Amino acid sequence: MRFVKVAVVAGICLLALPSICQQGTAACGNPAIKFDVKTADSISTVPQPAAGRALVVFVGKDAGTAMASTTRVAIDGNWVGATHGSSYFYFSVEPGVHHVCTLTKFNQVWAHPVTTAAAHFTAVAGETYFFEAKNYAFADAQQFDVTLTPLDSDEGPIAISNLPASEYREKK
């Protein structure tokens, strides 16, 4: 994997501020698009990138007291998938600069805050890129945050080694 240049922007959108949540960043997709998400019963393997394309592996991990958060992922303004709880999925992209956006909904009993993070990277054909969204929820303090971090080619396979794959479909 090549070095990934990333700029991360994170912010919290509470239900009291729905207009902020809907605007997101330029990399985010249409806020009306939602996914039904579950995790696979078995752990799958990540394929090699298709000829002339790069592969992106997205890892969602819950930390703190997060209760199976749902994270949607967009590339260049189009939603490409989602994770539920600690899980992962992958997708291919054309070579070039891409903008990633994540929108995490925390499934807490008393509130449903939404947190957004964004990054960009330059994809090279034949390379695999790993990104991890670590979703932090501390219910006692009512604090929520997400960090979007690139993982190197050694960390990425370790990060997904014990995680189920995410299975998702767009809600109609």
DAUR-V586300 format. One record per run of one state. SS is the DSSP state (hx for helix, st for strand, lp for the rest). FROM is the first residue (numbers start at 0). TO is the last residue. Records with the same first field share a line. If there is no record, write none. Layout:
SS = FROM-TO ; FROM-TO
//
This chain:
lp = 0-7 ; 13-13 ; 23-33 ; 39-51 ; 64-68 ; 75-76 ; 84-85 ; 94-94 ; 105-112 ; 123-126 ; 141-141 ; 151-153 ; 160-162 ; 170-171
st = 8-12 ; 34-38 ; 52-63 ; 69-74 ; 77-83 ; 86-93 ; 95-104 ; 113-122 ; 127-137 ; 142-150 ; 163-169
hx = 14-22 ; 138-140 ; 154-159
//
